[in-house]
Amino acid sequence: MGDTGIYRLESRHFNNRYYLLSGPGSRQLLASPEVVGYPCYTALVEETVAALRYLMDNGLGGDLDILTILRGGLNYPLEEAAQRCGIRVRDLHFVSCERVIENHVIKGLQIKYEKIRPTRDRVLAVGDILATGDTFRYCFEHLMRKFLQDGGSIRRIVFFTIGGTRALGLMEGLSAKLRALFAGFEGIDCFFYEGAFTVYEDKGASGINHPDIDFGWKGGVVAPEFRRFIVDHPDALLEKCIIYDGGARRYEIPVHFEEVLEYWEGIRERAGRIDPRALLEEKLGYAGPVEFEEWLEITHLKDIKDLGGLWSDEQALLERDIDLRALASRRIASINKLKQEYEKD
């Protein structure tokens, strides 16, 4: 729709509806840690509008409630997108979920404050960054209990995420609970910006990625437009992950830049010990070269036409000669320059 591509993910195991959204704003956001502050929010507006219009065109429109999970959830322009589409927002709910930390160890989660007004037959729109899904699960189960206790009911969920494939199992389990609790529950429409990514299981080829936190491509489904964008901007492929912490990117910008610098300083320090080919293969999600038909299977894009050029260019990217130390030095200088702008009095 317009400049936004919308793809439906299909599986006989799905009871919900899952989609990929790909547009200029979300591609730039996910590829570049330099996108900070208010642009983190505006980057997703057009894609979110396209998703809501798609639902309206397919008979799934109507009034919404919006649930905001404080921190990363504030980066999603749900209210503005609804207004642009002429959708009435009935209620704005929020919960503040914070980690309980003891002796520098995360012991659990705690909801400090909330605003939830349960009513009948609500369609809830939610936006959140989702890696393991622990925070979302904790918050949403709290919300379900409140709706149940106060006589409200939930008819459908519209979920937007920069997130990983663990969202699929989470949403399937959540919808089963909702169907058991609320008669007439219609399911979940889950939109992934640019891809249903995976999370690292170990520290990766660089030795400095964070398991269960950093996003990767291997085993996920990445929109072909985003794959093309990365091929055309190959340095972006070697960023830590497709998005650094969303809350810090908007609200604690110097903290965000410190995280980016920590990564690139680690790359520079380890450059002589990192296998560049292994790093490229890790980032693209497969060891190459691979034939076109195998590539389609690996990337889960076999039902999309005219991808031969993208496949060919990815194979060429795998042969790229990379000076990791020089690349890291360039990125460090660029981020330091931006960081200084945000630290000025």
Buried (B, 14 or more C-beta within 10 A) or exposed (E): BEEBBBBEBEEEEBEBBBBBBBBBBBBBBBBBBBBBEEBBBBBBBBBBBBBBBBBBEEEBBEEBBBBBBBBBBBBBBBBBBBEBBEBEBBBBBBBBBEEEEEEEEEEEBEBEEBEBBBEEEBBBBBBBBBBBBBBBBBBBEBBBEBBBEEEBBBBBBBBBBBBBBBBBEBBBEBBEEBBEBBEEBBBBBBBBBBBBBBBBEEEBBBEBBBEEBBBBBBBBBBBBBBBBBBBEEBEBBBBBBBBBBBBBBBBBBEEBBBBBBEBBBBBBEBBEEBEBBEBBBBBBBBBBEBEEEEBBEBBBBEEBEEBEEBBEBBBEBBEEEBEBBEBBBEBBEBBEEBBEEEEEE
